[in-house]
Amino acid sequence: MAIEYKKNQALFVDVISVDEAETFLDWLQNKPNAKIDLSRCNHLHPANLQVLLASKVAIAAWPKDANLKAWLETVLQPA
């Protein structure tokens, strides 16, 4: 599984595909204090990005990949 779910944290690992989006959304709907760790994420399908945008969930750690980090920070951090 590309998303590892802990008590109140989801760890994104490697490639996060479209197949993860529905389960991710369901998990977030039941975790109001959730945080997301993107440190091990290499690729994020737009469906999962939409879930992140809609939920406004806290990001605990950004991707190590500099390009992905810069892109996601621009999109996900409030202005």
N, C-alpha and C positions, 0 to 999 in steps of 0.2 A: 504494500500500500504506500502510495507516494505522500500521503498526509498521515502523520502519526499523532493520534489524539491522546492527550493527557487529561488530567482533571479539568483545568481551565486554560489549556494551551494546546495549540495545534502547531506541529513542526512540519514544514514543507520540505520534502527531500527530493532532490533531483528534478525530474520533469513532472509537473502537475498538469494532468490531462483534463479534457472535458468530462471524462468519466467521474472525476472527483467532485464536480461542482454541486450536484444535488445532495450528496452526503455531507459535504462541507456546509452547505446552507442549513440543512437540518440540524447539524451539530451546533452551529452558531445561534440558531433560534432558541436553543435550550441552554445557552451559556452567556448570560448577559454581561459577565465580567471577563470574557475570553480575551486572550492575547495570542498573537500570531508570531511565530519565529520563522523568518524567511532565510535565515543564515545559510542553509544548505540547499536552497532552491536555485535551480539552473534555468528553468523555463516555466512560465506560468501561462496557461491557456486563458484567453480572454473571458471565458465563462466564469472562471474563478476570480479574475480581476473584477468582474461585475459584482460578484458576491462581496468582495472586499470593499468596493466602493459603496455599495448599498448599505452595508452593515456598519461602516465607519468604525470597525474594530481596531483596537490598539495594536500597533506593531511593536513587538518586544525586541526583535532583531532583524536587521536588513540583510539582503543577500551579500555574500562575499564577492560575487562577481560585480565589478565596478560599473559596468554598463547597465546591468539589470537593476542594480541598486539606484543608480542615478535616475533611471526611467521611472521606477516604482515610487521613489521618494517624491518626484515631481507630481505624479498622479495622485498619490495617496495622502500626502501631507496637506493639512489645511493651509490655506493662504494666510 
